[in-house]
Amino acid sequence: MTIDEMVDLQKRGSRARVLGFKLSDNPYLHPERMLGHTAEALAEWLARYDAWKLGWETEHAIQAVNRRDAVPFEIERNRSRGAVFH
């Protein structure tokens, strides 16, 4: 696998997460791409699986951070409007 292919698979994994796909939706888990159905070496298949997974996990982490960052912002915004928190 070339660097360009690896980056492309990472982008595809990231995009899949943005679209709401699950980690288990990794296309390298589909039967037609499993090792028993292709001539790819184990290392090649694993590299492709891992590249997609890395993209998905990176986007997932970014979304988690963004959700955590939004909470304090909302609290501060509501405080400035005079909201009372108990």
N, C-alpha and C positions, 0 to 999 in steps of 0.2 A: 504494500500500500504506500502510495506517495504521501508527502506532506499535504498536498492539495486535497487529496481524497480524505485524509484524516480530518482536516479542517472542515470540509464539506459535511462529513458525517457528524461532527460536533455541532455544526449549525443546524443540521436536520434534527438532532436530538433536542437542541434548544427550542427550535420552532415547534416541535411536537409538544413540549411542555407548555409553551405559550398557548397552544391550541387546546390544552386540557387533556392530552394523552397521558396515560400512566407509564411508569417506568417499565412495567411488564409489556407495554406495546412496542418495545424495541424490535425493529424489523428483523434483527438477527436471531430472534427467538421463534420466528415463523418456521414451520416445518420445511418449507422449500429452501430455506437458508441455513438450516441446521447442518452440522458436519456430515451426517450420514447421507445427505442428499446432494452434496457438492464435492468437488475435487479439491477445495481449498484446504490448505494445511491448517492444523489447529491454531498455530500462532497467528496466521492471517485472519482467521475467523474471529479469534479472541480480540485482536487489535481493532477490528471493525465494530464488534460488539461494544468494547470499552470506549471507543471514540464517541459513538452515539450516546452511550450512557453518561459519559462525562459532560457532554453538551446538555443533556436533560437535567443532570444533577446541578450543574452550574446555574442554569436558569431557575431551577427550583429554589436554590439557596438565595438567589437575587430576589425572587418573589417573597421569600420568607422575611428577608431583611426589610424589604419595602413595607410589608404588612406591619412589622414591629415599629418601624419609623413613623408610620401613620398614626398610631395610637397616641403617643405623646403630643403630636401636632394637634390632633383633634381635641385632646384635653385642654391644651393651652388655648386653642381657639375658643372653646366653650367658656373657659374661665374669663377670657377677655370680654365675653358677651354677658358676664354676670351669672353664669350657670353655677349652681351650688352642687358640690360633690360630697356625699356622705360615705 
